[in-house]
Amino acid sequence: MNQFKLIPLCHPLMINKVNIDFDVDRANCLIYAYCTVKCNGKTGVEMEALTGVNVCLLTIYDMCKAVSKDMEIKNVHLVSKSGGKSGDFVWKE
């Protein structure tokens, strides 16, 4: 299902690249997931990246729920973006 069917008012885009990366912190039982989306259009792809990382984390939850159901998906946010109408953005912790 495309994100424009999941999110009202979201329109389809010609996406050039999508990549999912992980950092695994075994000592603390944490997985950090990062979704990078690239598009040549004059629009941002924040919604596509946020959808991608959430679907990724939900998939991990689904695969691991037989072992433990007390996992949490949290702190999902935009890390950075460049281009689009609103310009550049970098998350400040």
Buried (B, 14 or more C-beta within 10 A) or exposed (E): EEBBEEEEEBEEBEBEEBEBEEEEEEEEEEBEBBBBBBBEEEBBBBBBBBBBBBBBBEEBBEEEEEEEEEBEBEEEEBEEBEBBEEEEBEEEE
